[in-house]
Amino acid sequence: QVQLVESGGGLVQTGGSLRLSCAASGRNFNNNAMGWYRQAPGKQRELVASVTGGGNIIYADSVKGRFTISRDNAKNTLYLQMNSLKVEDTAIYYCNAVTVWKTVYWGQGTQVTVSS
């Protein structure tokens, strides 16, 4: 059974940092695209950052220069380092992975709350 399990969320003050992790199990995603999405209350889920199997990375404009996505293929794990956090970064953060057959897997999400 394929699972993506996020961790690392929590409550932090404005300007603080958090590091999210997404541990994959059940299959290897090293050659697949993986990404981080977030959904704030009353808003649609949006892309935060993604990385392809070849290492190409894209970021949402709102997080460029503050967030860094990375992956550890040996651990089958995706990370999101979040620095200089803002109140508007408050959301549930989800990890996803997409196979070459366009099957999409999602994690259960981890809450990030940034207080002013």
N, C-alpha and C positions, 0 to 999 in steps of 0.2 A: 504494500500500500504506500503510495507516494504521499509524503507530508512535508509541508513547509512550516517551520515553527519560528515565529519571531520572538525576540526578547530584547530587553534593554530600554524599554520605554519607562516613563516616569514623570515626576513633577520637577521642573527646574525653573529658575528665575531667568528673566530676560538677560541675554548676553551669555548665558551658560551653554554647556555642551552636553550632548548625549551620544552614545554609540549604539546603534541598533544592529542586531544580528539576525540572520535568517538561516537556520540550519535545515538543509534538505536531507531527506531520507527516502529510501524506497527506489531511487534511481539516481543516476549521476547526471547533473545538469551542466557539467563543465563546458560543453560545446553548445549550450543553449543560451538564449537571451534571458536575463533576469532583471528584475527591476523593483523599485520601491514606489508605491502609490500612497496617497493619503486622502482621507475624507473627513472634512470638518462638519460639525452639525449644520444641517440644512443645506449643505453643498454637495455637488457631485464629486465622485472620486476623481482625483487628478494624478497625473504622472509627476513624480518628484525627480527620479533619476533612473536610468537604465544602462545596462552594459550588455553588449552582444557576446556571443561565444568567442569572437575574434578580438574582443577588447575595446570595441568602439563604445564611447560613453556619450550620453546626452543628459542635460540637466534642464529642469524648468528654470525659466528666467528668474523666478522669485528666490531660488536657492543658489544660484551660481555664485561661486566665491565663498560660500559658507558651508555647503554640504559636499561630502566626498563619498562616492560609491566605490566599493572595491569588492573583490571576491578572492577567496582562498580555495583554489580547486582541490587541494589536497584534503581539505576539510568539508568540501561540498557546501560551503557557507558564503553567504552574501552579507556585506556590511554597509552601513550608512553612518558615516561620521558627521554629526551635525554640530556646527559651531555658531556662535553669535546668534543664538536662538531668539526669535521674536514671538510676541503673543500670537501673531497670525500663523505661526507654525503649529499651533495647537490643533491636533487631529488624531485620528486613528491611522496608524501607518501599517500598510500591508505590503508583504513581499509577494512577488509573482515570478513564475517561470513559464516559458513558452517553448514547447518542443518544435522540432522541424516540421511536424505534422500539424502544427498550430493548436495543439492541445494546451490549454492554459490551466495552471495550478495556482491556487491562492493560499496564503497562510490565514490564520485566524485574526491577525491584527494585534498591534500593541499600542496602547494609549500614550501619547505624548502631550503633556500639558505644560505650557509656558506661562508663568505668572509675571505680572508687571511689578 
